[in-house]
Structures are given as structure tokens and as C-alpha cells.
Amino acid sequence: MKNKNNTNTKVIIFNGDDTLWECFSIYKRAKYSYAKFMQSIFPNDPLLAGQQGIENFIKTMDIIDGTAVVYTKSFNIERLKFSMLYMYNILADRNNIRSIDTADIKNKIDELAEEIHSTPIILFKDTIPALNLIKRMKNKDNNIILVLYSFASKRKMATMPESLKKYFDFIVNERTSDTKDYKYIKQLVKDKTGIDIPYKNMTVVGNSIRYDINPALELGTNALFIKNPEETGKYLRIVDRSRPLKPIPTFSSVFYAVKFYINKEKSQQAEIYSIL
């Protein structure tokens, strides 16, 4: 891959969670199970009354979850465990109940976290077709380096199917800052290939304004936003950096984002499907 003089080389950085594989739905199931557990402990709390109570509980925990991003500096299991325990403490205070050992609550939380950990990576149905589009575009005159970036646990990453791994030149699974460190990736590509890619030749594809999109825009890197209709907007009133720094192309799935990217590279004037 050594090619110091190839100024046309492009880098596409794909975030893994909720861009290439399911994440939100797995956490949602864990939250539902925890809400049912809390309902059994606090059966008379109006917040937890009936099915609507379960939904209200999850919405409230989502607010705590958004705040937990700030306090835990984390984006996954630890954040979820923080918000679950926080919710129990709120309910215990509301109901003046401290008869249950907190250790039992923590054990339940650990049990749900283990279920998340043990669930293997499940790709979205359009992930491989999208990567195949990029693969067909790569050639000696159109060199594209693909990078997969994920903060998923090493245990989760170990379940990544070979059908996904084979598309990527680099897989980065480490945190070098509170946000995704694209400077680190730029230097990694330079160290491994000898090519110093300008930021304008890099494109980030991700589903988080705070952690994927804005850090890229700040560096002058291109960004494509995958909008999850169930999750988008959850943190907008809670966490800073929740609005994009400028209008960005927004898509319902990675497949349409990749089609946009290819059209733009071919014509320099691509149709924008929607703008956030």
C-alpha cells in the first residue's frame, strides 16, 4: 500500500455501532428488561404503572443516560450501568424504600450488561452491499483506504464476522480522547502507508453528531450522518455539541450514504437526499 506520491488517495472512516451493525436495539431490550425489574420492586409507583409506565421509565432513563455521557466519559456499557443504578436510587427515594440490598440491584445490572456483551455483532442488512459499492469503486486511479472505528469492547469486536473485516484496511478499537480522534487515524494511515492524507480527502460516516460528526467537521473532514429515527434527538437538550457545525448530508442507512459518496466522487455534484 506504499504510495507516497498518490495525492488522489481518499480515506473513508466508518463508525461501527448503529452505522454498520445493530447497537441501539440491543440496549433498548436491556432497558426494557430493567424497567420490568423495577416495576416488580416498585409496583405502586405511578411512573411504572402498566405498559405506559414502562415506556415512561425508559424515556426518563434515556434522559439520565444522556447526562451520563458527561459524567462517565463513556458511550456504552458503563454509561448504561450508571443510568440504571441512578434510576433505582431515584425510585427508592421516591418510595422511601431501602429494603433491597443495592448489591442485588448491581447484580441485576451486571446480568443485563453481560447479555449485551455476549450478543455478537449483527450487521445491518445493507452493510455488505454498501461496502461492495466501495470495493467496486477502488482501483489504481481511485485509491480508497477504508477504516473501521469502534469503541465497542474488545470482547464484542472479537465477534466481528470475517465477511466485514475483509473490507477494511485498518480497524481501530481504542480511544485516544473523549471524542473519536481523527488525528490519530490520519497519523496511523501515514505511518502504515507513507501517505499523508489531507483532511479534505477524509470522510467520516457515523450516527452521532457529538462523537462522529462534529469532531470531523472541526478538522475540515467531510461527514455523512446516518440518522436513527428512534435515537436521534435523545440527547439534543442535554449534551453540548449536539447540533452539527454546518448542514450535512443525512441518510437513513449506510447504503444511501455510500451511494451519495460515490456519486459525489464521480460527478462532484451529487444529489443530497436530505439535510439535517
Buried (B, 14 or more C-beta within 10 A) or exposed (E): EEEEEBEEBBBBBBBBBBBBBBBBEBBBBBBBBBBEBBBEBBEEBEBBBEEEBBEBBBEBBBBBBBBBBEEBEBBBBEBBBBBBBBBBEBBBEEBEEEEEEEEEBBEBBEEBBEEBBEBEBBBBEBBBEBBEEBEEBBEEEEBBBBBBBBBBEEEBBEBBEEEBEEBBBBBBBEBEEBBBBBEBBBBBBEEEBEBEBEBEBBBBBBBBBBBBBBBBBEBEBBBBBBBBEEBBEBBEEBBEBBEBBEEBBBBBBBBBBBBBBBEBBEEEEBEEEEEB
